[in-house]
Amino acid sequence: DPTRNEIRDLLFFEPTPGITRVVYLATPHHGATMTESPLAKLGNGFVEFSSDARRRFKSLTDSNSNLFHRGFRHSIPTSIEHLSPQSPVMLATAKLPITPLVREHSIVSIKSALFGKHPGDSVVEYNSAHLSRVESETVVDAPHTKVQSHPGVIAEVRRILALHLQQTDTLEHDLEQTALTSDPTRVD
């Protein structure tokens, strides 16, 4: 059933083999309150979907109405709506477990208080970007749109990549040594 497969592909996630480290840059793990601002609501009104996307969405929701939040049954949710801290998608995504085989690092930017409320980078509040479970967290002074080019971010990503390379080389060496010492056909 193509509809069932489409739902499965959209809503069910499995760890990707080979990915053992992730770096989050200004990531709104718990949404972005700016999505509720008048400017975001105005921008959301300009989002249009193709007639094919609207037809497929209607077919999907009509045949699976009990699967979708009632707010999503009438129109295709936009990425702005998905980023709302109250979005069912954001709430569910925040609860997804991360495999312990993946090491996480977070780079958070703080430039100012968002709309006079909480510290953030003009899009993502610190509280949304912060994860207590990460191996490292670096905070930089940059607006959201400049995070990826901030010198402190570049240095931190290089440090994380060097660490990953070192740990990967060590793991490969250990695996080679284990293979050599456990080879029953090996004669010393």
N, C-alpha and C positions, 0 to 999 in steps of 0.2 A: 504494500500500500504506500504510494508516494507521499500522501499526507502524513502518515505515521512516521515515515522515514525523515521527513522534513522537520517534524516536531522533535524527534529524537536528536537530530543533528543540531537543532537550535537550543535545546534545553538540557541535554545531558552531556557531561564532560568527563573525560578520562585523562589521566596524566599522559603527557607525551614522552615516550621513551627518549632518553638522551638529554633531556633538559634537566640539569641538576642545579642551576643557579638562575635567579631572576633579579633584575634591578628595576625598581619602580622609580620613575621620575615624575614628581608632582601629581601622583595618582590619587584620584578621589575615591578611595575605597568605600567611603560611606556617603558618597554623593557630594553635590556642590549646591549650597544654598542659593548661589547666584542664579540658578535655574528658575527660581521663583520671583526674580526681579521683573519689573515692567519691561526692561529691554530684552530679556530672554524670552518673555511671553510674546513680545512683538516679533522677535526673530523666529520663534516657533511657528507663528502664523504664516510665514513665507515658505515653509517646507511643503513641498508637493511630491507626491509619489506617482509613479507611472500607473496607467490604467491596468496594466498587467499585475503590478504589485498590489493594487487595491482589490482586484478580482481574486487573486490568490489568498490575500488576507481574509477577505469575506468568506471564501470557501472554507478556509482553515477554522475560523471562529464559528461559523454556522454549524460545522460538523463536529466541533469539539467545544461547545459553549461552556461546559462545566470546567474546562481546563484553564480558561483565561479569566483574569481579573475583570470584573464588570466594566471598569474604566477603559479597558483595552478592547472591548468588543465592538465599539462603534467607529474607531478610526485607528490607523496604524500609529503606534507610539513613535515619537521621534527620539533622536539621541538626547536632545535637551530634556525631554520628559523622563527618559531612562536615568539621567544623572540626578534627578531630584532625590534628596535623602529619603523621601517617603515612597519612592517608586518601588513596586513589588519586585521588579527586576534587581534594583540596587540592594534591597533588603535581602533577597535570596542569594545574590552573588556574594554579599559580605559574609554569609554563613557557609560558603563552600569550603571544605577542608583543603588544605595544601598537603601534599605528600611530604613526609619528613625527609625524603631523599632530596628535596629541593631546598637550597639555601637562598634566603631572601635578603635583599638589601634595599633600603629606601633612601631616596634623596628628596627632601622636602624643601620647598622654597617659601620664604616669608618676606613679603615686601611691605605690607601695610595691613591695617585692619580692614576687613571686607565690609563695606557699607557701614563702617563705624562700629562693627560688632566684634568679630574675632580675628586673630592674626591669620594671615594667609598670603597667597600670592596674587590676589585679585580675581582668582577663579576658584581655587581650592583652599579651604580652611585647613589649618594645621591639624586639627582634630580628625579631619577626614583622611588626610594623607598619612598620619601616624599609625603605625602598627607596632604593638609591643613585642611581637614575636620575631621581628627581623634580627638578623645577625649584626647588622650595622645600620645606623641612621645618620645621615649628614644633613644639616640644615644650612641653606645658603640664602643670601639676600638678593633675590631676583624676582621680577614679575613672571607670571606663568608662561608668557610667550617667549621668554628669554632663558628659561631654565637650561635647555639643552646646550646652549652656547656659553654658559657661565664658566669661567676658568676653574672655579672650585668643583663644579660638577664634572668637568672634563678630567680633572686630577683624580677625583673619587672613582669615576668609572674606570680609568686606567689602573688604579690601585686594585679594584675588584677584579678586573680582567687578569692582572698579574697574579693575584692570589689564586684565582681559578686555574690558571695555567700551571702554577706551582703545585696545587693540590691534585690536578689531573695527572701531571707528570709523576708525582709520588704514587698515586693510585696505580697508574700503568706499570711503574717499576715494581710495586708490590705484587701485582697480578702476574707479571713475568717471573718474578722470583718464586711465587707459589707454584706456577706451572712447571718451572725447572725442577723444583724439589719434589714435586709429586708425580713426575713422569716415571711410570714403572719400567719403561723401556730404556731409560737413561742408565749408562754404565759410567762410573767415575774411574 
